[in-house]
Amino acid sequence: MKPSVPWSSVWITGASSGIGRDVAVKLAGRGARVTVSARSADALSMLAAQQSRITAAPLDVTDRAATGLVVAGIESAQGPLDLVILNAGVWQPMGASGFDASKSAQSMAVNYIGIANALEHVIPLMVARGRGHIALTASVAGYRGLPQASAYAPSKAAVISLAETLKPDLARKGVTVSVINPGFVDTPMTEVNHFPMPFLMPADKAADAIIAGLEKGKFDIVFPWQMAALMKFARVLPYPAYFWFARTFMTPKKPQG
Ligand SMILES: NC(=O)c1ccc[n+]([C@@H]2O[C@H](COP(=O)([O-])OP(=O)(O)OC[C@H]3O[C@@H](n4cnc5c(N)ncnc54)[C@H](OP(=O)(O)O)[C@@H]3O)[C@@H](O)[C@H]2O)c1
């Protein structure tokens, strides 16, 4: 089957559940060969059993050497990678009370260093070929420091900054860079949240938005539009106005764990 998307070989990290899983299923359904990674080998095997164009490659993205082996394995088994979606992530609520540096370290290790570990191996291959598309999953939480996201938001801000630093350089070498900034999406990650999640979106709609943005070669793939508008507005607010808004509407009145 000739793919109806511009990519033949795709690698997606964080694809055992949620957004990554739905993107994998949709891309495979449109004819791409998709390799899926995450730590849960069983969930990946079940996914691969459902769709012949999906291959499981279990990986902990914090393991730099293992990441290199997975990239080399995909290239030799599936051919040159056309699209890489670095989507693995963890979310742990953390505010000023109960600040725990181990949560900061884990967020940075998975959400940011996990991406760097893959880029180290993927960039040289795509640059040598003069083509390819790299997408980094961040979050609208990376646009502005959000209360209760003291571990998560800084790691996502780092991913947005990383994408911005790579984009102009890699564009000159024929490689496209995108950053995916979801608002609230209904996945196992958000099931733990006990606060209102405005404009919560189903994961399969998020996957559609991601694939549409990637097909257009967009840099900033942000959805849903209501959350995009709200957070882009928050991003340009001067500090006094932003902190008043955050204190009034986003800070819990009682301390949380
Ligand atoms: N849901 C939202 O509202 C939302 C909003 C903004 C951004 N995002 C971002 O979207 C991405 C996908 O999240 P999701 O909502 O789909 O959540 P999810 O269902 O919890 O998916 C997270 C994925 O990351 C994988 N993962 C976690 N730690 C890993 C590690 N060390 N190595 C390899 N894989 C690892 C998980 O699999 P294993 O546990 O099996 O390893 C899982 O496949 C994340 O980067 C998240 O930050 C989500």
Ligand as a Chemical Component Dictionary entry (heavy atoms), coordinates in Angstrom:
data_LIG
# 
_chem_comp.id                   LIG 
_chem_comp.type                 NON-POLYMER 
_chem_comp.pdbx_formal_charge   0 
_chem_comp.three_letter_code    LIG 
# 
loop_
_chem_comp_atom.comp_id 
_chem_comp_atom.atom_id 
_chem_comp_atom.alt_atom_id 
_chem_comp_atom.type_symbol 
_chem_comp_atom.charge 
_chem_comp_atom.model_Cartn_x 
_chem_comp_atom.model_Cartn_y 
_chem_comp_atom.model_Cartn_z 
_chem_comp_atom.pdbx_ordinal 
LIG N1  N1  N 0  -2.757 14.858 27.649 1  
LIG C1  C1  C 0  -2.540 16.156 27.681 2  
LIG O1  O1  O 0  -3.427 16.940 28.102 3  
LIG C2  C2  C 0  -1.247 16.741 27.173 4  
LIG C3  C3  C 0  -1.167 18.139 27.066 5  
LIG C4  C4  C 0  0.022  18.701 26.617 6  
LIG C5  C5  C 0  1.085  17.889 26.259 7  
LIG N2  N2  N 1  0.972  16.546 26.380 8  
LIG C6  C6  C 0  2.134  15.742 26.021 9  
LIG O2  O2  O 0  1.779  14.772 25.062 10 
LIG C7  C7  C 0  2.664  13.646 25.174 11 
LIG C8  C8  C 0  1.826  12.384 25.238 12 
LIG O3  O3  O 0  1.069  12.395 26.446 13 
LIG P1  P1  P 0  -0.350 11.674 26.603 14 
LIG O4  O4  O 0  -1.299 12.694 27.056 15 
LIG O5  O5  O -1 -0.635 10.850 25.421 16 
LIG O6  O6  O 0  -0.059 10.786 27.896 17 
LIG P2  P2  P 0  0.127  9.219  28.115 18 
LIG O7  O7  O 0  -1.005 8.454  27.560 19 
LIG O8  O8  O 0  0.468  9.083  29.564 20 
LIG O9  O9  O 0  1.414  8.897  27.217 21 
LIG C9  C9  C 0  2.715  9.132  27.655 22 
LIG C10 C10 C 0  3.600  8.171  26.892 23 
LIG O10 O10 O 0  4.970  8.418  27.261 24 
LIG C11 C11 C 0  5.562  7.151  27.567 25 
LIG N3  N3  N 0  6.689  7.318  28.475 26 
LIG C12 C12 C 0  6.696  7.857  29.720 27 
LIG N4  N4  N 0  7.932  7.785  30.244 28 
LIG C13 C13 C 0  8.709  7.179  29.306 29 
LIG C14 C14 C 0  10.074 6.809  29.254 30 
LIG N5  N5  N 0  10.911 7.032  30.280 31 
LIG N6  N6  N 0  10.533 6.211  28.134 32 
LIG C15 C15 C 0  9.715  5.961  27.095 33 
LIG N7  N7  N 0  8.423  6.297  27.067 34 
LIG C16 C16 C 0  7.932  6.884  28.187 35 
LIG C17 C17 C 0  4.423  6.326  28.156 36 
LIG O11 O11 O 0  4.638  4.954  28.045 37 
LIG P3  P3  P 0  5.311  4.004  29.163 38 
LIG O12 O12 O 0  4.758  4.437  30.488 39 
LIG O13 O13 O 0  4.902  2.660  28.714 40 
LIG O14 O14 O 0  6.788  4.206  29.054 41 
LIG C18 C18 C 0  3.286  6.722  27.220 42 
LIG O15 O15 O 0  3.351  5.952  26.035 43 
LIG C19 C19 C 0  3.507  13.910 26.424 44 
LIG O16 O16 O 0  4.762  14.436 26.050 45 
LIG C20 C20 C 0  2.719  14.946 27.181 46 
LIG O17 O17 O 0  3.520  15.732 28.034 47 
LIG C21 C21 C 0  -0.171 15.947 26.827 48 
# 
loop_
_chem_comp_bond.comp_id 
_chem_comp_bond.atom_id_1 
_chem_comp_bond.atom_id_2 
_chem_comp_bond.value_order 
_chem_comp_bond.pdbx_ordinal 
LIG N1  C1  SING 1  
LIG C1  O1  DOUB 2  
LIG C1  C2  SING 3  
LIG C2  C3  SING 4  
LIG C2  C21 DOUB 5  
LIG C3  C4  DOUB 6  
LIG C4  C5  SING 7  
LIG C5  N2  DOUB 8  
LIG N2  C6  SING 9  
LIG N2  C21 SING 10 
LIG C6  O2  SING 11 
LIG C6  C20 SING 12 
LIG O2  C7  SING 13 
LIG C7  C8  SING 14 
LIG C7  C19 SING 15 
LIG C8  O3  SING 16 
LIG O3  P1  SING 17 
LIG P1  O4  DOUB 18 
LIG P1  O5  SING 19 
LIG P1  O6  SING 20 
LIG O6  P2  SING 21 
LIG P2  O7  DOUB 22 
LIG P2  O8  SING 23 
LIG P2  O9  SING 24 
LIG O9  C9  SING 25 
LIG C9  C10 SING 26 
LIG C10 O10 SING 27 
LIG C10 C18 SING 28 
LIG O10 C11 SING 29 
LIG C11 N3  SING 30 
LIG C11 C17 SING 31 
LIG N3  C12 SING 32 
LIG N3  C16 SING 33 
LIG C12 N4  DOUB 34 
LIG N4  C13 SING 35 
LIG C13 C14 SING 36 
LIG C13 C16 DOUB 37 
LIG C14 N5  SING 38 
LIG C14 N6  DOUB 39 
LIG N6  C15 SING 40 
LIG C15 N7  DOUB 41 
LIG N7  C16 SING 42 
LIG C17 O11 SING 43 
LIG C17 C18 SING 44 
LIG O11 P3  SING 45 
LIG P3  O12 DOUB 46 
LIG P3  O13 SING 47 
LIG P3  O14 SING 48 
LIG C18 O15 SING 49 
LIG C19 O16 SING 50 
LIG C19 C20 SING 51 
LIG C20 O17 SING 52 
# 
